[in-house]
Amino acid sequence: MKRKPYQSLAVLLIGLALVTTYSLFRQKPGYELAIIHTPNGWGYQIVHNGTTVIDQPTVPGLAGKHGFETEELARKVGERVVSKLRRGEFPPTLTAPELSQLGVPVR
């Protein structure tokens, strides 16, 4: 059985289209979380495609310059903010009850 040249080309183009489609849909928004140590405790930065979009050296919503007490708390809150950004929420505001639920003491 002999294949016609256009059939091979069609198979090649279909394969290329499938690979391209897969790679485009596989990509997620490029948000990265970095935990930072500050003079007042811990904080976080969120970077999107190489640009810092959020620099949060203090606990959001608290008066004064209080950092997170632990690296783990900064990570939990930062991860929550990243999840909001990935869902399209901007600004990704956190409420006092949300902070409390994550273990952040809200004074």
C-alpha positions as CSV (number, residue, x, y, z in Angstrom):
1,M,0.0,0.0,0.0
2,K,1.5,3.3,-1.1
3,R,0.7,6.6,0.7
4,K,0.1,9.7,-1.2
5,P,2.4,12.6,-0.3
6,Y,-0.4,14.8,0.9
7,Q,-1.5,12.1,3.4
8,S,1.9,12.2,5.1
9,L,1.8,16.0,5.2
10,A,-1.7,15.9,6.7
11,V,-0.6,13.5,9.4
12,L,2.4,15.7,10.2
13,L,0.3,18.9,10.3
14,I,-2.3,17.2,12.6
15,G,0.5,16.0,14.9
16,L,2.0,19.5,15.0
17,A,-1.4,21.1,15.8
18,L,-2.0,18.6,18.6
19,V,1.4,19.3,20.2
20,T,1.0,23.1,19.9
21,T,-2.5,23.0,21.4
22,Y,-1.3,20.8,24.3
23,S,1.6,23.1,25.1
24,L,-0.6,26.2,25.0
25,F,-3.3,24.8,27.3
26,R,-0.8,23.2,29.7
27,Q,0.7,26.6,30.6
28,K,-0.7,28.2,33.7
29,P,-0.3,31.8,34.8
30,G,3.3,32.2,35.9
31,Y,2.9,33.2,39.5
32,E,5.8,32.4,41.8
33,L,5.9,32.9,45.6
34,A,9.1,33.9,47.4
35,I,9.3,34.1,51.2
36,I,11.5,36.9,52.5
37,H,13.0,37.6,55.8
38,T,12.6,41.2,56.9
39,P,13.8,43.2,60.0
40,N,10.2,42.8,61.3
41,G,9.7,39.1,60.8
42,W,8.7,37.4,57.5
43,G,7.0,38.5,54.4
44,Y,6.4,37.4,50.8
45,Q,6.7,38.5,47.2
46,I,4.7,37.3,44.3
47,V,6.3,37.5,40.9
48,H,4.4,37.1,37.6
49,N,6.4,36.4,34.5
50,G,9.5,38.0,36.0
51,T,7.8,41.1,37.4
52,T,7.1,41.6,41.1
53,V,3.4,42.2,41.4
54,I,3.1,42.0,45.2
55,D,5.8,42.9,47.8
56,Q,4.3,42.2,51.2
57,P,6.9,42.6,54.0
58,T,4.2,43.0,56.6
59,V,0.9,41.3,57.6
60,P,-1.8,42.8,55.4
61,G,-4.5,44.7,57.2
62,L,-2.6,45.2,60.5
63,A,-1.6,48.6,61.6
64,G,2.1,49.2,62.0
65,K,5.0,47.3,60.5
66,H,4.4,43.8,61.8
67,G,5.9,41.0,59.8
68,F,4.6,37.4,60.0
69,E,5.9,35.6,63.1
70,T,7.1,32.6,61.1
71,E,8.2,31.6,57.7
72,E,5.3,29.1,57.6
73,L,2.7,31.7,58.2
74,A,4.1,34.0,55.5
75,R,4.0,31.0,53.1
76,K,0.4,30.0,53.9
77,V,-0.8,33.6,53.4
78,G,1.3,34.0,50.2
79,E,-0.1,30.7,48.8
80,R,-3.7,31.9,49.5
81,V,-3.0,35.2,47.6
82,V,-1.5,33.3,44.7
83,S,-4.5,31.0,44.5
84,K,-6.8,34.1,44.4
85,L,-4.7,35.6,41.6
86,R,-4.9,32.3,39.6
87,R,-8.6,32.5,39.9
88,G,-8.6,36.0,38.5
89,E,-9.2,37.9,41.7
90,F,-7.5,41.2,41.6
91,P,-6.8,42.7,44.0
92,P,-6.5,39.5,46.0
93,T,-7.7,41.0,49.2
94,L,-7.6,38.9,52.4
95,T,-10.1,39.5,55.2
96,A,-9.4,39.3,58.9
97,P,-11.4,36.0,59.2
98,E,-9.3,34.6,56.3
99,L,-6.1,35.6,58.1
100,S,-7.3,34.1,61.3
101,Q,-8.3,30.9,59.6
102,L,-4.7,30.6,58.3
103,G,-3.3,31.0,61.8
104,V,-2.3,34.6,61.7
105,P,-3.0,36.4,64.9
106,V,-5.2,39.4,64.1
107,R,-4.8,42.0,66.8
